[in-house]
């Protein structure tokens, strides 16, 4: 759903993001991007934080229409 890659910039707040078996904390000013297998094949999710988080997520790049 929606684009070859996903990029998220955290504007305010913090939370944890899990990509496969790796969990990282993202906070104000951080940006992360998922492309390729990390985007398509590996489970990923954003956990609820202890505080509100404001972020901007952009999905970009054309996807191959044959898949």
MARDREN-235001 format. One record per atom (N, C-alpha, C): residue in one letter; chain; atom name; y, z, x. Coordinates in nm, 4 decimals. Example, Ala and Ser with C-alpha at 12.3 -4.5 7.8 and 13.67 -1.06 7.14 Angstrom:
2
NODE   res   chain   atom          y          z          x
NODE     A       A      N    -0.5690     0.7800     1.3190
NODE     A       A     CA    -0.4500     0.7800     1.2300
NODE     A       A      C    -0.3300     0.7800     1.3200
NODE     S       A      N    -0.2250     0.7080     1.2850
NODE     S       A     CA    -0.1060     0.7140     1.3670
NODE     S       A      C     0.0030     0.7870     1.2900
***
This chain:
67
NODE   res   chain   atom          y          z          x
NODE     X       A      N    -0.1175     0.0000     0.0833
NODE     X       A     CA     0.0000     0.0000     0.0000
NODE     X       A      C     0.1244     0.0000     0.0883
NODE     X       A      N     0.2052    -0.1009     0.0799
NODE     X       A     CA     0.3368    -0.1013     0.1382
NODE     X       A      C     0.3510    -0.1056     0.2890
NODE     X       A      N     0.3403    -0.2203     0.3500
NODE     X       A     CA     0.3799    -0.2385     0.4882
NODE     X       A      C     0.2746    -0.2140     0.5936
NODE     X       A      N     0.2963    -0.2785     0.7075
NODE     X       A     CA     0.2074    -0.2667     0.8231
NODE     X       A      C     0.2231    -0.1323     0.8930
NODE     X       A      N     0.3426    -0.0748     0.8846
NODE     X       A     CA     0.3714     0.0519     0.9522
NODE     X       A      C     0.4520     0.1426     0.8605
NODE     X       A      N     0.4434     0.2719     0.8873
NODE     X       A     CA     0.5227     0.3714     0.8157
NODE     X       A      C     0.5980     0.4526     0.9198
NODE     X       A      N     0.7288     0.4671     0.9015
NODE     X       A     CA     0.8093     0.5515     0.9901
NODE     X       A      C     0.8807     0.6549     0.9046
NODE     X       A      N     0.8770     0.7809     0.9475
NODE     X       A     CA     0.9431     0.8887     0.8748
NODE     X       A      C     1.0355     0.9639     0.9688
NODE     X       A      N     1.1596     0.9821     0.9257
NODE     X       A     CA     1.2576     1.0619     0.9996
NODE     X       A      C     1.2856     1.1882     0.9194
NODE     X       A      N     1.2774     1.3029     0.9844
NODE     X       A     CA     1.3025     1.4306     0.9175
NODE     X       A      C     1.4512     1.4627     0.9308
NODE     X       A      N     1.5193     1.4733     0.8185
NODE     X       A     CA     1.6630     1.4991     0.8148
NODE     X       A      C     1.6906     1.6491     0.8167
NODE     X       A      N     1.6122     1.7250     0.7423
NODE     X       A     CA     1.6301     1.8708     0.7361
NODE     X       A      C     1.4963     1.9359     0.7038
NODE     X       A      N     1.4790     2.0588     0.7495
NODE     X       A     CA     1.3570     2.1332     0.7220
NODE     X       A      C     1.2466     2.1000     0.8212
NODE     X       A      N     1.1257     2.1436     0.7888
NODE     X       A     CA     1.0101     2.1229     0.8761
NODE     X       A      C     0.8824     2.1323     0.7943
NODE     X       A      N     0.7762     2.0727     0.8457
NODE     X       A     CA     0.6432     2.0845     0.7862
NODE     X       A      C     0.5420     2.0375     0.8895
NODE     X       A      N     0.4161     2.0455     0.8524
NODE     X       A     CA     0.3106     1.9964     0.9405
NODE     X       A      C     0.2569     1.8648     0.8862
NODE     X       A      N     0.2198     1.7766     0.9776
NODE     X       A     CA     0.1616     1.6471     0.9440
NODE     X       A      C     0.0258     1.6412     1.0128
NODE     X       A      N    -0.0754     1.5977     0.9375
NODE     X       A     CA    -0.2083     1.5828     0.9964
NODE     X       A      C    -0.2424     1.4349     1.0024
NODE     X       A      N    -0.2870     1.3905     1.1195
NODE     X       A     CA    -0.3371     1.2544     1.1386
NODE     X       A      C    -0.4744     1.2701     1.2028
NODE     X       A      N    -0.5799     1.2434     1.1249
NODE     X       A     CA    -0.7153     1.2687     1.1727
NODE     X       A      C    -0.7322     1.4166     1.2021
NODE     X       A      N    -0.7817     1.4499     1.3208
NODE     X       A     CA    -0.8019     1.5893     1.3587
NODE     X       A      C    -0.6832     1.6518     1.4294
NODE     X       A      N    -0.5696     1.5818     1.4324
NODE     X       A     CA    -0.4510     1.6320     1.5016
NODE     X       A      C    -0.3470     1.6758     1.3994
NODE     X       A      N    -0.2965     1.7980     1.4149
NODE     X       A     CA    -0.1894     1.8483     1.3290
NODE     X       A      C    -0.0686     1.8771     1.4159
NODE     X       A      N     0.0465     1.8254     1.3738
NODE     X       A     CA     0.1680     1.8505     1.4493
NODE     X       A      C     0.2791     1.8959     1.3569
NODE     X       A      N     0.3700     1.9750     1.4108
NODE     X       A     CA     0.4854     2.0204     1.3350
NODE     X       A      C     0.5989     1.9211     1.3551
NODE     X       A      N     0.6576     1.8764     1.2446
NODE     X       A     CA     0.7748     1.7899     1.2512
NODE     X       A      C     0.8927     1.8675     1.1936
NODE     X       A      N     1.0052     1.8593     1.2625
NODE     X       A     CA     1.1230     1.9361     1.2239
NODE     X       A      C     1.2451     1.8445     1.2244
NODE     X       A      N     1.3564     1.8994     1.1841
NODE     X       A     CA     1.4824     1.8266     1.1789
NODE     X       A      C     1.5066     1.7486     1.3087
NODE     X       A      N     1.5341     1.6200     1.2949
NODE     X       A     CA     1.5597     1.5342     1.4105
NODE     X       A      C     1.4370     1.4609     1.4608
NODE     X       A      N     1.3178     1.4987     1.4153
NODE     X       A     CA     1.1948     1.4326     1.4593
NODE     X       A      C     1.1706     1.3051     1.3788
NODE     X       A      N     1.0985     1.2141     1.4419
NODE     X       A     CA     1.0562     1.0910     1.3747
NODE     X       A      C     0.9142     1.0592     1.4190
NODE     X       A      N     0.8328     1.0128     1.3263
NODE     X       A     CA     0.6978     0.9711     1.3617
NODE     X       A      C     0.6655     0.8417     1.2900
NODE     X       A      N     0.5712     0.7672     1.3474
NODE     X       A     CA     0.5349     0.6366     1.2940
NODE     X       A      C     0.3830     0.6226     1.2961
NODE     X       A      N     0.3281     0.5648     1.1919
NODE     X       A     CA     0.1853     0.5362     1.1853
NODE     X       A      C     0.1669     0.3852     1.1756
NODE     X       A      N     0.0858     0.3314     1.2678
NODE     X       A     CA     0.0618     0.1877     1.2750
NODE     X       A      C    -0.0863     0.1653     1.3037
NODE     X       A      N    -0.1382     0.0512     1.2647
NODE     X       A     CA    -0.2761     0.0148     1.2970
NODE     X       A      C    -0.3772     0.1110     1.2366
NODE     X       A      N    -0.4752     0.1524     1.3174
NODE     X       A     CA    -0.5825     0.2397     1.2679
NODE     X       A      C    -0.5280     0.3709     1.2132
NODE     X       A      N    -0.4245     0.4262     1.2762
NODE     X       A     CA    -0.3662     0.5520     1.2269
NODE     X       A      C    -0.3113     0.5341     1.0860
NODE     X       A      N    -0.2654     0.4167     1.0550
NODE     X       A     CA    -0.2105     0.3872     0.9222
NODE     X       A      C    -0.3206     0.3519     0.8235
NODE     X       A      N    -0.4160     0.2708     0.8666
NODE     X       A     CA    -0.5141     0.2122     0.7757
NODE     X       A      C    -0.6460     0.2880     0.7637
NODE     X       A      N    -0.6938     0.3445     0.8737
NODE     X       A     CA    -0.8309     0.3951     0.8761
NODE     X       A      C    -0.8427     0.5470     0.8905
NODE     X       A      N    -0.7409     0.6111     0.9415
NODE     X       A     CA    -0.7475     0.7547     0.9673
NODE     X       A      C    -0.6776     0.8292     0.8535
NODE     X       A      N    -0.7448     0.9323     0.8006
NODE     X       A     CA    -0.6815     1.0142     0.6969
NODE     X       A      C    -0.5569     1.0792     0.7544
NODE     X       A      N    -0.4500     1.0804     0.6754
NODE     X       A     CA    -0.3265     1.1462     0.7179
NODE     X       A      C    -0.2579     1.2054     0.5954
NODE     X       A      N    -0.1870     1.3151     0.6186
NODE     X       A     CA    -0.1173     1.3813     0.5084
NODE     X       A      C    -0.0063     1.4704     0.5617
NODE     X       A      N     0.0899     1.4988     0.4737
NODE     X       A     CA     0.1988     1.5921     0.5047
NODE     X       A      C     0.1717     1.7184     0.4241
NODE     X       A      N     0.1638     1.8316     0.4935
NODE     X       A     CA     0.1408     1.9594     0.4268
NODE     X       A      C     0.2720     2.0151     0.3716
NODE     X       A      N     0.2622     2.0931     0.2665
NODE     X       A     CA     0.3804     2.1612     0.2120
NODE     X       A      C     0.4327     2.2599     0.3158
NODE     X       A      N     0.5643     2.2621     0.3317
NODE     X       A     CA     0.6253     2.3541     0.4277
NODE     X       A      C     0.6688     2.4836     0.3615
NODE     X       A      N     0.7132     2.5768     0.4418
NODE     X       A     CA     0.7639     2.7042     0.3904
NODE     X       A      C     0.9058     2.6906     0.3379
NODE     X       A      N     0.9696     2.5812     0.3744
NODE     X       A     CA     1.1052     2.5540     0.3276
NODE     X       A      C     1.1105     2.4094     0.2791
NODE     X       A      N     1.2154     2.3761     0.2078
NODE     X       A     CA     1.2314     2.2372     0.1635
NODE     X       A      C     1.2478     2.1469     0.2847
NODE     X       A      N     1.1979     2.0261     0.2736
NODE     X       A     CA     1.2133     1.9276     0.3803
NODE     X       A      C     1.2726     1.8019     0.3202
NODE     X       A      N     1.3735     1.7479     0.3851
NODE     X       A     CA     1.4334     1.6220     0.3448
NODE     X       A      C     1.3970     1.5200     0.4510
NODE     X       A      N     1.3381     1.4103     0.4091
NODE     X       A     CA     1.2984     1.3071     0.5046
NODE     X       A      C     1.3199     1.1697     0.4440
NODE     X       A      N     1.3255     1.0706     0.5314
NODE     X       A     CA     1.3370     0.9309     0.4899
NODE     X       A      C     1.2136     0.8589     0.5430
NODE     X       A      N     1.1400     0.7944     0.4543
NODE     X       A     CA     1.0207     0.7200     0.4939
NODE     X       A      C     1.0429     0.5716     0.4662
NODE     X       A      N     1.0146     0.4903     0.5674
NODE     X       A     CA     1.0306     0.3454     0.5544
NODE     X       A      C     0.8957     0.2806     0.5821
NODE     X       A      N     0.8538     0.1960     0.4919
NODE     X       A     CA     0.7347     0.1143     0.5115
NODE     X       A      C     0.7838    -0.0248     0.5441
NODE     X       A      N     0.7377    -0.0804     0.6558
NODE     X       A     CA     0.7905    -0.2104     0.6962
NODE     X       A      C     0.6838    -0.2979     0.7590
NODE     X       A      N     0.7150    -0.4266     0.7662
NODE     X       A     CA     0.6243    -0.5239     0.8244
NODE     X       A      C     0.5346    -0.5852     0.7186
NODE     X       A      N     0.5178    -0.7154     0.7271
NODE     X       A     CA     0.4320    -0.7860     0.6317
NODE     X       A      C     0.2865    -0.7548     0.6603
NODE     X       A      N     0.2106    -0.7367     0.5569
NODE     X       A     CA     0.0680    -0.7150     0.5715
NODE     X       A      C    -0.0033    -0.8486     0.5566
NODE     X       A      N    -0.1162    -0.8601     0.6221
NODE     X       A     CA    -0.1987    -0.9794     0.6112
NODE     X       A      C    -0.2511    -0.9898     0.4685
NODE     X       A      N    -0.2205    -1.0975     0.4013
NODE     X       A     CA    -0.2589    -1.1119     0.2603
NODE     X       A      C    -0.4073    -1.1390     0.2421
NODE     X       A      N    -0.4823    -1.1609     0.3498
NODE     X       A     CA    -0.6251    -1.1882     0.3378
NODE     X       A      C    -0.7086    -1.0618     0.3349
NODE     X       A      N    -0.6462    -0.9441     0.3580
NODE     X       A     CA    -0.7238    -0.8193     0.3569
NODE     X       A      C    -0.7012    -0.7417     0.2314
***
